[in-house]
Amino acid sequence: MAKLFFRHAAMNSGKSTQLLQIAHNYEDQGRRVCLFTAAIDGRFGAGQIASRLGVSRSAAVFDANTRFDVQQVGAVDCVLIDEAQFLAADQVRQLHRLAHVHDIPVIAFGLRSDFLGEPFPGAAWLLALAEDIEEIKTICLCGRKATMHLRIDANGQRLKQGPQVEIGDTGRYRSVCARCFYTG
């Protein structure tokens, strides 16, 4: 009865915190988990899933060449993926297959869209294939629900062009509501 879960939210909503809590809960019950994070995201060190609350833990890293199959994940009771927006379409299909053919629940956490409002490929495929989709909520500075992101420069000015992914100082992004995305 395993399935593919997608938990999405704007930045600073607690996605990594929830992932780490789920890992703890499984292990507290004597169950095995396999954690992955994107190789591209080295903000907290390679292979580290870290919450802004100060909790962190090591994880395997995935990149474009990673295959998600039973040989890769091993004999586990759950697979947890952080930064799932960086998955490729085929990787999402592999995770979906793990859940349904091998009965291993897969819970992926990530962003839906980038700073231009464009979908990340991994998120688009997760929205298409996941059987259980949940939005984790956070708020915009104006008090509305934040669902989008702005990238800002060193002077606090909004950037409207650039590469889709720019890893680094988290202060370069703001989680915003749709109104502030279009007017801010």
N, C-alpha and C positions, 0 to 999 in steps of 0.2 A: 504493500500500500504506500510505498515511498513516492514522493513527487519532487518536482523542481519548484522551489520557492524563490521569489524575487522580492527583496525588501529594498525599496528605493526612497531617496530623500535628497533634499538640498544639502549642501555642505554644513557641517557643524550641527547635525541633528542627532548624533549618537549612533550611527550605523556600526562603527567599529566597536563601540562599547557593547551594543547588543550582541554582536557576533562573539565577542569574548565571553559574555555572560552565558550564551548558549553553549559554548565549548566547555565552560566550567560546569554547567548543569549536567551535560552528558557525562563528563569525566567523574563528577561526584556520584553518579549512579553506576560507575564501573564500566562505562562504555567508551569506545575509542572514536576519536575524531581526527580528521585530516584537514588542516587549515592551509589555505593558499592566499597569497596576495600578489599583486602585479609587480613584476620585476622593474617596471618603469617608475614605480613609486618608491623612491629611496629616502623620503623625508625623515623617517625615523630610523634609518639603517636598512640595509638589504635584508629582505625576509622578515621584517618586523611589522606586526599589526599593532597599532598603538591608538589608544583613546586619548583624547585631550584631557581626560580626567586623571591621566597618569598611569593607567594600566596598560601593559603591553605583553607581547609574547611572540616567540619565533614562529614562523610559518614557512612552508615551501613557497617558492616563487613560480609564477607562470609567466610565460612570454608567448610570442606567436608560434613557437615550435612545440609547446607543451601539449601533450595528448592526455585527456582525462579518461582513463580506462581503469579497470580493476588492477592492472599491474602497477599503474602510477599511484593510485590512492591506497592500495593494500586492503587488508581485511579491517574495515572500519564500519562504524554504525552511523556516521554522518560526515558529509563533506561540507565545509564552510569556506566560502569565497569572499574575500574583501576586494574592493576596487573592481567589481565585476563589470563595470562599464568598459574595461579594457580587454574583455574577452572577444575573440573572433567568433563569427557566426558558427563555424564548424565546432568550436569548443563548446558553445552553448548546446549544440546538438549532442555532443558527447556527454555532457552533464545530464541532459534530459534522458539519454539512453542509460546512463548509470542508475538514475532513479528508477526507471521503468523495467529495465532488463535485469538489473542486479539488486533491485530493492534497497538502494542506498539513498536516503534523503539527501538532497543537495539544497543548501540555503545560500543564496548569492545576495550580496549587499553592494549597492552602487548608486551612482548618479544616473539620471535619465538623459540629461542634456548638458551641453557645454555652455560657455559664456556667451555664445551667439544664439542660443536657443535651439541649436541643432542637436539631433539625437546622437548619442554614442552608439556605434554599431552593436556592441555587446548588450547594451540596455535595450535596443530595439528588438534584438533576437530574444532576450529574456522576456520582454513584454509579449512577444508572439508565442513563446513555448511554455513559459512557466504556468503551472496549474494554480498556484497560489501567489497572488501579487498583493503586496501591502505597502502603503505609503507611511513612512515614519515622518512625523510632523516636526517642523521647527518654524520659527517666526522671523519675519522681516523686521527691520528697524521701525517700520510704520505700524507694526502690530498685526498685520495680516499674515496668513500662512505663506511661508516662503516655499516656492517650487522651482525657482530659477536661480541663475548665478550671473554676477557681473565680475569682469576682470578689471582691475583698476591699476593705474600706474603709481609711481612713487609719490605723486602729488594728489592722489585720490581721484584722478579723472578717469572716467570710464573708457576702456579700450573696446573698439568695435572691429578690430582685425588682429590677425596673428595666428599662430599655430593653434590647433584644437586643444592640445595638451601642453601645459607649461607647469611642470612640477617645481615646487620650491616653497617659498614663503607663503604660508596660508593667508597672510594679511593682504595678499594681492587679489583675493576673491571676496565677494559678499554674497550671501544668500538673500534673495529678495523675492517679493511677491511679483505676480505678473504685471500689476500696475506700475510698480517701481522699476521693473525691467524695461518697460516701454517708455516711461517718463523720466527715469533717473539717469 
